[in-house]
Each structure stands twice: as structure tokens, then as C-alpha cells.
């Protein structure tokens, strides 16, 4: 199971015995927590990894609409596209497991395209700053991606 601690801005992957197998600093939504469609907030509650996207891509590979663009992130690329929400390296696409809280209707995590994903090295982690997703350093994202599978539970707690 993955635990996302919004207050601490930490992600912990626990092994089958409940022991930490990996820990990383993260960045959740700058607007705080919330489940509503369009809120740009990080959804709380129990989720599952519905899909893993980006296996084998190089670190800093740019993804748009869950597809690699062929670009590799650089400060020069950021300057050329300052409004882009940088999703890099790998994506773990989340789906809510709690109907009415984070699944179905206007609170559906998967329909909101909420991911755990890599981010530029110059983006701060350890402080809120995303548009709803859980961002982490690319080397941590690659490690986490390789340790989990679709169906892995993700608990996001405030």
C-alpha cells in the first residue's frame, strides 16, 4: 500500500508486512485537499492504481494527455511553454474506491485525471504546489513505478 501524507508532504510505500519499503518527499495540490471536479485539489481517501503509464521512458520524458511527446524536459523547454503542467517520466493513474467521496459523479478521481507522476527537478517538493496530482522527483518516481503494480492501494490522508 502507498500512503500519501498531505500534511507532511511525504509518500510511503509499505511492504506486505506494513514496513516502509520506500519514502519520498512529494508535492500535493497548492489549493489543498478536495474531491470536486475542477477544484485542482488533491482527493482524499482510498484509491487504487488503475494504470501504469511510461514504462521504459527516459527520466524527464514529457507526457501530455498520458502520451509521451518525444520531448525531454529542460529549463529551455519550460521557458518555451511556461503554462504547461509538467508531467514527466512515469504516471500512476489513480481511481477512487469510495463511491460519493472519490468515485463516480463530480468527485471521481479517475475522471479528474489524478496521478502520481514525476516533475521537473526545479519544482519544489516537500511543499504543496501541484494542480491536484501528487508530484515527486523523477528518480523516486522511477523507483516507485518499478515497485508497484496496477491494483496497489493508495491512501491519501490530510
C-alpha positions as CSV (number, residue, x, y, z in Angstrom):
1,X,0.0,0.0,0.0
2,X,1.0,3.6,-0.7
3,X,0.3,6.2,1.9
4,X,0.3,9.9,0.8
5,X,0.5,12.2,3.8
6,X,-0.6,15.6,2.6
7,X,0.2,17.4,5.9
8,X,3.8,16.0,5.9
9,X,4.2,16.1,2.1
10,X,5.5,12.5,2.2
11,X,4.8,9.3,0.4
12,X,5.4,6.0,2.0
13,X,5.3,2.6,0.2
14,X,4.7,-0.2,2.7
15,X,5.6,-3.8,2.0
16,X,3.3,-6.8,2.8
17,X,4.2,-6.7,6.5
18,X,3.4,-2.9,6.7
19,X,7.0,-1.9,6.9
20,X,8.3,1.1,4.9
21,X,9.8,-0.1,1.6
22,X,10.3,3.4,0.2
23,X,9.8,7.0,1.4
24,X,9.9,10.2,-0.7
25,X,9.1,13.9,-0.4
26,X,6.2,14.9,-2.6
27,X,4.1,17.9,-3.6
28,X,0.3,17.8,-3.5
29,X,-2.1,20.5,-4.6
30,X,-1.4,24.1,-3.8
31,X,-5.1,24.6,-3.3
32,X,-5.2,21.9,-0.6
33,X,-7.4,18.8,-0.5
34,X,-10.8,18.3,-2.1
35,X,-12.6,15.9,-4.3
36,X,-14.7,18.0,-6.7
37,X,-14.2,18.0,-10.4
38,X,-12.3,21.2,-11.5
39,X,-11.1,22.0,-8.0
40,X,-7.4,21.5,-8.6
41,X,-7.3,19.9,-5.1
42,X,-5.8,16.6,-4.1
43,X,-8.5,14.0,-3.4
44,X,-8.6,12.2,-0.1
45,X,-9.4,8.6,0.8
46,X,-8.7,5.2,-0.5
47,X,-7.7,4.8,-4.1
48,X,-6.2,2.2,-6.4
49,X,-3.6,2.4,-9.1
50,X,-5.7,1.9,-12.2
51,X,-2.9,2.1,-14.8
52,X,0.8,2.5,-15.1
53,X,2.0,4.7,-18.0
54,X,5.5,5.3,-19.3
55,X,7.4,2.1,-18.6
56,X,10.8,2.4,-20.2
57,X,10.7,6.1,-20.9
58,X,13.9,8.0,-20.1
59,X,13.9,10.3,-17.0
60,X,12.4,13.7,-17.8
61,X,10.4,12.4,-20.7
62,X,7.4,14.7,-21.2
63,X,3.9,13.3,-21.2
64,X,0.8,15.2,-22.3
65,X,-2.6,13.5,-22.1
66,X,-0.9,10.4,-20.9
67,X,1.2,10.1,-24.0
68,X,5.0,10.8,-24.5
69,X,5.6,13.8,-26.7
70,X,9.1,12.8,-27.6
71,X,10.5,15.8,-25.7
72,X,12.9,15.7,-22.8
73,X,12.2,18.3,-20.1
74,X,14.8,21.2,-19.8
75,X,14.7,24.7,-18.5
76,X,14.8,25.9,-22.1
77,X,11.6,23.8,-22.9
78,X,9.9,25.2,-19.7
79,X,10.7,28.8,-20.9
80,X,9.2,28.0,-24.3
81,X,6.0,26.6,-22.7
82,X,5.6,28.4,-19.4
83,X,1.9,27.4,-18.9
84,X,2.4,23.7,-19.2
85,X,1.6,21.4,-16.3
86,X,4.8,19.3,-16.4
87,X,4.1,15.6,-16.1
88,X,7.4,13.7,-16.5
89,X,8.9,10.3,-16.7
90,X,6.0,8.0,-15.4
91,X,2.4,8.1,-14.4
92,X,0.4,6.1,-11.9
93,X,-3.2,6.9,-12.7
94,X,-5.4,6.7,-9.6
95,X,-9.0,5.6,-9.3
96,X,-11.1,6.3,-6.2
97,X,-12.6,3.4,-4.3
98,X,-15.2,5.3,-2.2
99,X,-18.4,6.0,-4.1
100,X,-19.7,9.5,-3.4
101,X,-16.3,10.5,-1.9
102,X,-13.7,10.0,-4.6
103,X,-15.6,7.7,-7.1
104,X,-18.4,8.5,-9.5
105,X,-20.2,11.7,-10.2
106,X,-18.5,15.1,-9.7
107,X,-15.9,13.5,-7.3
108,X,-14.4,10.8,-9.5
109,X,-10.6,10.7,-9.1
110,X,-10.0,8.9,-12.3
111,X,-12.2,11.3,-14.4
112,X,-10.3,14.1,-12.8
113,X,-7.0,12.6,-14.2
114,X,-5.3,12.5,-10.8
115,X,-1.9,10.9,-11.0
116,X,1.2,10.2,-9.0
117,X,3.9,11.5,-11.5
118,X,7.4,12.8,-12.0
119,X,8.1,16.5,-12.0
120,X,10.9,18.8,-13.0
121,X,13.9,18.9,-10.7
122,X,13.5,22.6,-10.3
123,X,9.9,22.2,-9.0
124,X,9.8,22.3,-5.2
125,X,8.8,19.1,-3.3
126,X,8.0,19.0,0.4
127,X,5.5,21.8,-0.1
128,X,2.1,21.9,-1.9
129,X,2.4,23.1,-5.5
130,X,0.6,20.8,-7.9
131,X,-2.8,21.2,-9.7
132,X,-4.3,18.2,-7.8
133,X,-1.9,15.4,-8.6
134,X,0.9,14.0,-6.4
135,X,4.3,15.1,-7.8
136,X,7.6,13.6,-7.0
137,X,11.3,13.7,-8.1
138,X,11.9,11.6,-11.3
139,X,14.4,9.2,-9.6
140,X,11.8,8.5,-6.9
141,X,9.0,8.1,-9.5
142,X,11.0,5.5,-11.4
143,X,11.7,3.6,-8.2
144,X,8.1,3.6,-7.1
145,X,6.8,2.7,-10.5
146,X,9.0,-0.4,-10.6
147,X,7.9,-1.5,-7.1
148,X,4.1,-1.3,-7.6
149,X,1.5,-2.8,-9.9
150,X,-2.0,-1.9,-11.0
151,X,-4.3,-2.7,-8.1
152,X,-2.0,-1.4,-5.5
153,X,-4.0,0.6,-2.9
154,X,-3.2,4.3,-2.3
155,X,-4.4,6.0,0.8
156,X,-4.4,9.8,0.6
157,X,-4.8,11.4,4.0
158,X,-4.8,15.1,5.0
